[in-house]
Amino acid sequence: MQSESINELAMALVSAQSEFSAVPKGSVNPFFKSKYAGLPEVVQHTAPVLAKHGLAISQFITYSEHGGDELLTYLMHNSGQFIAYSMRLHLAKEDMQSFGSACTYARRYAYMSCLSIISDEDDDGNSATKAKASAKPKEKTSAETMRDLLSTKFAEPIERKKIVEGLMGRELKTLNELSEAEVVGVILELS
């Protein structure tokens, strides 16, 4: 569900999203001994940016016409434009504690989803259910990968280096002298 037009809301959301960083995990789940970003941290982290761009989120507990409790989340802009969506609440038991827990989880996930924000690391719950795996090697950036590819070209005869220098119009001592765009251009020329 949304207002007839959302152009101003969309522009404000794009601007706000450019300012969001990952939400720090400041809450602890004592059962799994894991950290997570709780709803208060998520709201505290995003509210100033939202306000700066004329945006607000409002959430309501409603009863679905199909039966069952739902969370209704509105993303609103000060122009009056809005986007709203509902999320069914899944209760572990039919008691108020389960209802409150389902509401809190739903509010946090809907809020973060609405703004497309994340908390520092999303491991899909693996750290909460498995022993920690050994540390993975650091993934290479696209620039590092492209430079590696280009270095294989430099490993070929000296003529190849002269061709690259000719394309660049200057002498090269190392590949690190090339910008990412230059590396891409050279690879395309040499392919």
ABEGO torsion letter per residue (X at the ends): XBBABAAAAAAAAAAAAAABBBBBBABBBAAAGBBBBBAAAAAAAAAAAAAAAGBBBBBBBBBBAAEEBBBBBBBBBAAGBBBBBBBBBBBABBBAAAAAAAAAAAAAAAAAAAAGBBBABBAGGAAAABBBBBBBBBBBBAAAAAAAAAAAAAABBAAAAAAAAAAAGBBBABAAABBAAAAAAAAAAAX
